[in-house]
Amino acid sequence: MSAAVGDLNGMTPMKGAQQATAATQPPQAYGKISLQLTNCLLPEEKLSPTPSELDGLDKEVEIDLRIIGCELIQTAGMLLKLPQVAMATAQVLFQRFYYSKSFVRHPMEIFAMGCLCLASKIEEAPRRVRDAINVFSHIKQVDSGKPIAPVVLDQIYSTLKIQVIKAERRVLKELGFCVHVKHPHKIIVIYLQMLGFEKNEEFMQCSWNYMNDSLRTNVFVRYDPETIACACVYLSAKKLKIPMLKEPPWYSLFGAKEDDLLEICYSILRLYNRPKANADKLERIVVELQTKYQEERARQRKLAGLLNSANNTPAQNSLSPSTPAVKKPIPEVSPRSKETRRSDTPSPHKHKSKSSKKHRQSSTSLSRSRSRSRDRGRKKLKSRNGSISPPHSPDYKRSHKSREKRYRSRSRSRDRRDRSRSRSYDRYKYHEKSKKHKYRDDASRKRKEIRR
């Protein structure tokens, strides 16, 4: 097996040394995209100044918003009877998304619903958007102490549904459709079986609980699932006071480091020591920042519009003392337009009737339309030949002849259409009359037979 391994074509064998070098090579990038599980982990420079902090949101408020969003997803998933894998995927997608976008610009509750709907589809347990909205509104009513009422299917509901669908698409876009999440649920069970604790149910349940609680932190966007599984086993062993192998340390068998394990354990314990946040207070803080952001955005737009208008105005139009005022050229008036103007001016005689005024208005409008049509025809000729042809030129006559032919053909087609319609109507009438006569003849024949 190690001596010779077949190539892709199955023709030339590959030696053991070549196989080892091929295994150590980095994975091939397809279209400048490297498909690895390590792509899901965020670097340190992405974690320290988050987009929410850049928009003015406090770091502690952001952590509280993340915890509340993950708790909402977990509770809603339990009410929707989703598998734990789907709820864990939704929480990881939620954490990843808000490291690329801000809580100030994107509402937390709507994007929590979007992440839950997306994760249910990823884990092949799809739920409707309507069900997600119903469950989230029920949780909100219970937390606020309001009487439980069903969701009314009105305009507010329809807009909310559209927002959730758009949020789901936005999450997909921001994550680059890289929504695969590897969970350490199965890894914990495998590690405990390897360490010989598969029969200790309390140990396994405690590790499982720590792993589910770590979803509310940013652990899943910083470390591999194998390291998280080792940290959960390490923390549960410390809590239950179960002795583990120290020389060599047991976690080194699975490729984990002690510093990473301690960091994950501290982040989980910090979550337990944190006081419960008030959702209404957090919502007020976010609304204030949203209004500030919108005002700043409107001010910048107004400023940009003023700058554009200042750049678009020419220097000749500015009436400054250094630049003299330029007189606008008076347009020349053609004799035809003068005649039309004279016809448009009202006559001094007041005793004329209204019908004469209407006739005059219609005649002026007709003359205007004719002059416009002539101008259009001359413009077309100019575009074809490069210059306007005089009325006595052969081009002008040719265009008039083609126009007359076109008008004749239209009138003939109308006449033919009318004739065909009249003929078809005559045929229809004749057919109906013949039907009536036929029915009459049949009835009279039957009567005669009955009499006989």
KAZIRA-V410862 format. One record per pair of residues at least 12 apart in sequence whose C-alpha atoms are under 8 Angstrom apart, sorted by the first residue. I is the first residue (numbers start at 1). J is the second residue. If there is no record, write none. Layout:
BEGIN
i->I j->J
i->I j->J
END
This chain:
BEGIN
i->2 j->15
i->2 j->16
i->3 j->15
i->3 j->16
i->4 j->16
i->5 j->19
i->38 j->224
i->40 j->178
i->40 j->181
i->40 j->221
i->41 j->220
i->41 j->221
i->41 j->222
i->41 j->223
i->41 j->224
i->42 j->221
i->42 j->222
i->43 j->222
i->46 j->99
i->47 j->99
i->50 j->99
i->50 j->100
i->50 j->102
i->51 j->98
i->51 j->99
i->51 j->100
i->51 j->101
i->51 j->102
i->52 j->101
i->52 j->102
i->52 j->103
i->52 j->104
i->55 j->102
i->55 j->104
i->55 j->289
i->55 j->293
i->56 j->289
i->57 j->104
i->57 j->286
i->57 j->289
i->61 j->282
i->62 j->103
i->64 j->277
i->65 j->108
i->65 j->282
i->66 j->95
i->66 j->216
i->66 j->217
i->67 j->216
i->67 j->217
i->68 j->279
i->69 j->94
i->69 j->108
i->69 j->109
i->69 j->112
i->70 j->91
i->70 j->94
i->70 j->112
i->70 j->215
i->70 j->216
i->71 j->216
i->72 j->112
i->72 j->136
i->72 j->139
i->73 j->87
i->73 j->90
i->73 j->91
i->73 j->112
i->73 j->113
i->73 j->116
i->74 j->87
i->74 j->88
i->74 j->91
i->75 j->139
i->76 j->132
i->76 j->135
i->76 j->136
i->76 j->139
i->77 j->116
i->79 j->135
i->80 j->127
i->80 j->131
i->80 j->132
i->80 j->135
i->82 j->120
i->82 j->125
i->83 j->125
i->85 j->123
i->85 j->183
i->86 j->116
i->86 j->119
i->86 j->120
i->86 j->122
i->86 j->123
i->86 j->125
i->87 j->116
i->87 j->119
i->87 j->120
i->88 j->183
i->88 j->212
i->88 j->215
i->89 j->119
i->89 j->181
i->90 j->112
i->90 j->115
i->90 j->116
i->90 j->118
i->90 j->119
i->90 j->120
i->91 j->115
i->91 j->116
i->91 j->215
i->91 j->216
i->92 j->181
i->92 j->215
i->92 j->220
i->92 j->221
i->93 j->115
i->93 j->171
i->93 j->179
i->94 j->111
i->94 j->112
i->94 j->115
i->95 j->218
i->95 j->221
i->96 j->175
i->96 j->221
i->97 j->171
i->97 j->174
i->97 j->175
i->100 j->174
i->103 j->286
i->104 j->286
i->104 j->287
i->104 j->289
i->104 j->290
i->105 j->290
i->110 j->160
i->110 j->163
i->110 j->164
i->110 j->167
i->111 j->164
i->111 j->167
i->111 j->168
i->113 j->132
i->113 j->133
i->113 j->136
i->113 j->164
i->114 j->164
i->114 j->165
i->114 j->167
i->114 j->168
i->114 j->171
i->115 j->167
i->115 j->168
i->115 j->171
i->116 j->132
i->117 j->129
i->117 j->132
i->117 j->168
i->118 j->168
i->122 j->179
i->129 j->161
i->129 j->164
i->129 j->165
i->130 j->161
i->133 j->161
i->134 j->150
i->134 j->151
i->137 j->151
i->182 j->225
i->183 j->225
i->184 j->211
i->184 j->225
i->184 j->226
i->184 j->228
i->184 j->229
i->185 j->208
i->185 j->211
i->185 j->229
i->187 j->225
i->187 j->226
i->187 j->229
i->188 j->204
i->188 j->207
i->188 j->208
i->188 j->229
i->188 j->230
i->188 j->233
i->189 j->204
i->192 j->204
i->203 j->236
i->203 j->237
i->203 j->240
i->206 j->236
i->207 j->229
i->207 j->232
i->207 j->233
i->207 j->235
i->207 j->236
i->208 j->232
i->210 j->232
i->210 j->236
i->210 j->268
i->211 j->228
i->211 j->229
i->211 j->232
i->213 j->268
i->214 j->267
i->214 j->268
i->217 j->267
i->217 j->268
i->217 j->271
i->219 j->264
i->219 j->267
i->226 j->254
i->226 j->256
i->227 j->255
i->227 j->256
i->227 j->257
i->227 j->260
i->227 j->261
i->228 j->261
i->228 j->264
i->230 j->251
i->230 j->254
i->230 j->256
i->230 j->261
i->231 j->261
i->231 j->262
i->231 j->264
i->231 j->265
i->232 j->265
i->234 j->261
i->235 j->265
i->340 j->364
i->340 j->368
i->343 j->364
i->344 j->361
i->344 j->364
END
